[in-house]
Amino acid sequence: MKKFWENNKKIIKFVFLVFLVWTTIVNLLDLVSTFTFISRRGDFNYAEKVILNPPFFWKRANFDGIHYLDIARKGYGVNQWGFFPLYPKIIKGLTPNFAGRDLLAGLFVSHLSLFLLLFIFYKLILLDFDHKIAQRTLLFLMFFPTSFFFGFVYTESLVLLFILGSFYAARKGNWLMAGILGALAANTRLIGIFLFPALIYEWWQQKKISNFKFQISNLFIFLVPLGLLSYMRFLKINFQDPLIFIRSGGKIVLLYQVFFRYLKMILTSKFDPLYFTVWLEFLAVAGFILLLIKSYLIKIRMSYLVFSVLTLLIPTLIGTFSSLPRYVLVLFPCFICLGMVKSAKARVIIQAIFILSAIFSVLLFFNGNWVA
């Protein structure tokens, strides 16, 4: 343990400071959220479903969050199949340690995952870049407009922890751990399955560079699909349809059609909190497409980009960018790309835009408005 501390104390101190500042800011914004000009919905706290939990934290389980608590308590209900099982399973397992307050258990899982993912992300970046870029990257991630979801009853922090851990293990040649973490990611969110082609590409990339021979341990990559397949088996047994979680998506819509739809909404919608969300969704997709292109041009590791391209584009096929401002949080190479921006002035401008948008976004969410 002493050796671990000596080798990582600089990273741990920075991560702890960022985590502490971020958590403090979110809590302060929660306190002042009721005194803002933002319209407040009266029915968004779902009080009857979180009554055992401290009222101060009710707002952190809004929208998707209440579904995860429902699943943890009662199992799957109608139209809850899109919420993958690992996160609510962990919540259910930890709830007795929080005197039956499952919301607190969920918040604990999210916050612990957040701290660990920041540490792993820092270590992953150091495999290719220096401390300055690692620190800038983490700051861009933590002050992104929807980063508050990392600390709420959502899967963002847990799934990103597994994703980063899987890539880090693969980079270190630990394919068993890469496969296990990839399987956990695929059992947490559907996007986890995109680690499978990404890790295959990573293996091929390492093989091409070092000319190492195929080993049995490389087959551990094939553990990744088991996370999804195990959930599909559960759905087949209990609901007679292993693909029920994707059948409600409707017909496939091409990306350019979705962009045209959003341009129409931008030009015709009235100015209200929903209008801000439309802009946020549109800019998130457009901005991260540009960042992925830039990431490719500056030669950020291709396996990261394989995962990120699939993660960004596949959700758009249902004809909407809804939730994309939250989904892009896992596109970690884009944040590395931002961390590599050389101009201090440009970094300050981008960060200022992020922080202002983040404040407005979290205030909207705390007042019961849909953000992502």
Stockholm file with secondary structure:
# STOCKHOLM 1.0

chainA/1-372         MKKFWENNKKIIKFVFLVFLVWTTIVNLLDLVSTFTFISRRGDFNYAEKVILNPPFFWKRANFDGIHYLDIARKGYGVNQWGFFPLYPKIIKGLTPNFAGRDLLAGLFVSHLSLFLLLFIFYKLILLDFDHKIAQRTLLFLMFFPTSFFFGFVYTESLVLLFILGSFYAARKGNWLMAGILGALAANTRLIGIFLFPALIYEWWQQKKISNFKFQISNLFIFLVPLGLLSYMRFLKINFQDPLIFIRSGGKIVLLYQVFFRYLKMILTSKFDPLYFTVWLEFLAVAGFILLLIKSYLIKIRMSYLVFSVLTLLIPTLIGTFSSLPRYVLVLFPCFICLGMVKSAKARVIIQAIFILSAIFSVLLFFNGNWVA
#=GR chainA/1-372 SS CHHHHHHHHHHHHHHHHHHHHHHHHHHHHHHHGGGSSSCCCSSTTCGGGSTTSCGGGGGGGTTHHHHHHHHHHHCCCTTCTTSCSHHHHHHHHHGGGGTTCHHHHHHHHHHHHHHHHHHHHHHHHHTTSCHHHHHHHHHHHHTSTTGGGGGSSSSHHHHHHHHHHHHHHHHTTCHHHHHHHHHHHHTTCGGGGGHHHHHHHHHHHHHHHHCCCCCGGGGGGGGHHHHHHHHHHHHHHHHSCTTHHHHTTCSCCCHHHHHHHHHHHHHHSCSSHHHHHHHHHHHHHHHHHHHHHHHHHTTCCHHHHHHHHHHHHGGGGGSCCTTHHHHGGGCHHHHHHHHTCCCHHHHHHHHHHHHHHHHHHHHHHHTTCCCC
#=GC SS_cons         CHHHHHHHHHHHHHHHHHHHHHHHHHHHHHHHGGGSSSCCCSSTTCGGGSTTSCGGGGGGGTTHHHHHHHHHHHCCCTTCTTSCSHHHHHHHHHGGGGTTCHHHHHHHHHHHHHHHHHHHHHHHHHTTSCHHHHHHHHHHHHTSTTGGGGGSSSSHHHHHHHHHHHHHHHHTTCHHHHHHHHHHHHTTCGGGGGHHHHHHHHHHHHHHHHCCCCCGGGGGGGGHHHHHHHHHHHHHHHHSCTTHHHHTTCSCCCHHHHHHHHHHHHHHSCSSHHHHHHHHHHHHHHHHHHHHHHHHHTTCCHHHHHHHHHHHHGGGGGSCCTTHHHHGGGCHHHHHHHHTCCCHHHHHHHHHHHHHHHHHHHHHHHTTCCCC
//
